[in-house]
């Protein structure tokens, strides 16, 4: 993820079952959360994602969500494997506050996920 943009501070992947399968920080980044806080934060993101799924039949699959905090921006991006909901995962990234999150996500990360078959083709419009 860090090759996509130097404004990415953190990237982590979790299964929908809550298993964290990857965590990485950008070079020289001081984590803002302890390991326990990070795990709690990722569980909270999973809960929010589960709530969003209740409207999928009407709105389509959630592509990503962004929260802007005072110190950073945090995005959760769905990773679809095309096999079904049970196999989906979440990619959580944090970015520097000044980062152009829309461009990083829609022009770099989502196209990359599509090339490896982990994201459905979409026009990314709401």
HUQUI-V613224 format. One record per pair of residues at least 6 apart in sequence whose ideal C-beta (glycine too) atoms are under 6 Angstrom apart, sorted by sequence separation. I is the first residue (numbers start at 1). J is the second residue. D is the distance in Angstrom with one decimal. If there is no record, write none. Layout:
i=(I I)
j=(J J)
d=(D D)
//
This chain:
i=(2 14 81 95 113 1 67 13 80 13 66 110 1 52 79 12 64 65 79 11 64 76 77 10 62 76 9 8 75 106 9 74 72 73 2 18 72 14 73 75 45 66 81 79 80 80 49 64 45 42 16 15 13 14 13 12 11 10 8 9 8 7 7 7 5 4)
j=(8 20 87 101 119 8 74 21 88 22 75 119 11 62 89 23 75 76 91 24 77 90 91 25 78 92 26 26 93 124 29 94 94 95 26 43 97 42 101 105 76 101 118 118 119 120 90 105 92 92 88 89 89 90 91 92 93 94 93 94 95 95 96 99 104 108)
d=(5.5 5.0 4.6 5.6 3.7 5.3 5.1 5.2 5.4 4.4 4.7 5.7 3.9 4.6 4.4 4.5 5.5 5.2 5.5 5.4 4.3 5.2 4.4 5.3 5.7 5.2 5.1 6.0 5.2 5.2 4.8 4.8 4.8 4.6 5.0 6.0 5.9 5.0 5.2 6.0 4.8 5.6 6.0 4.9 5.8 5.7 6.0 5.6 5.7 6.0 5.7 5.3 5.6 5.3 5.4 4.9 5.0 4.3 5.6 4.7 5.7 5.1 4.4 3.6 4.9 4.2)
//
